[in-house]
Amino acid sequence: MRLKIEQKRNPRTGNPITVISGIQHNPQVIDQLESKLKRACGAGGFTKGKTITIHGSHTEKVKTLLEKEGFEVSIL
C-alpha cells in the first residue's frame, strides 16, 4: 500500500500541518497508527475518514516511522 505524505498549511491559522492519505485499513487500525504518529512527533492531530493530520512539519519523522511499519511512502 502506498501512502502519500504532504506538508500543507492550516487554512484557519496558517500553521504547518502534515497530511497522510491513501490509508486502506479499517478505522481501528487508522486510530492506532494516528496514536503512534502523534506520540512519535510529540504533536497533536486528528483523523478524518482515511486521512491522518498531524500538527506541525513532521514529514521526515512520519516517513521513517511508516516505513518501519511496512508501508510504502511518497512525499509530495
N, C-alpha and C positions, 0 to 999 in steps of 0.2 A: 504494500500500500504506500502510495506516495503522498506525503503531506507537504503543504505549502506554508511557508513562514513569510509574513510580510511585516514590515515596520510602517506604521501609519501614525497619524496624529488624531487625537480625540477631537471630534468636531466642536464640542462644547468648550473645552478648556485649552486645547492646543498642545497638550502634553503628549509625549510619545507613547504609543501602545504597540505591543507585539501580538499579531493575529495568526493563529494556527488554524488552517482549514483543510478540508479533504479527509476528515476522520470518518471511517466507515464502521464504527463499532456501536454497540448498544450504549444507552445513556449511563449505565453504571460504570462501564469501563472509561468513558469520557470523563466522568466526575472524578474517578481515581487518578487519571492522567492529569487533570487540571490541578488536583491537590498536590501531586508530586512536583509539577512545574512551579506552582506558586511557592512551595516550600523551598525549592532549589534556588529560585530567583530572589526570594525574600521580598515578594511583592504581592499585591492583591490582584484580583482578576475575576472573571466570570465566564460562564458557558451559555451560549445562545444557540440552540439547535445542535449542529455538529461543528461548531466553531468555538475555539477557546481564545479568550482575550486576556492577556497579561499586561498589567500596568507597567510602563517603563520600556526602555530599549534593551531587550534581552535576547536578541536573535541568536547570538553565538552560544550562549548558555543553553537555550532551548534546543538548538540544533544538536549539540553534543549529547544532551540528555535523551532526546528522542532517538538518536542513532544507537545509543546504548540499549534502549528499549526494543530495538529491532525494526524501526521504521526507516523508510527511505525519505529523505528530506531535501527539499529545494528551497532556497531563499530567493524571493522575488524582489 
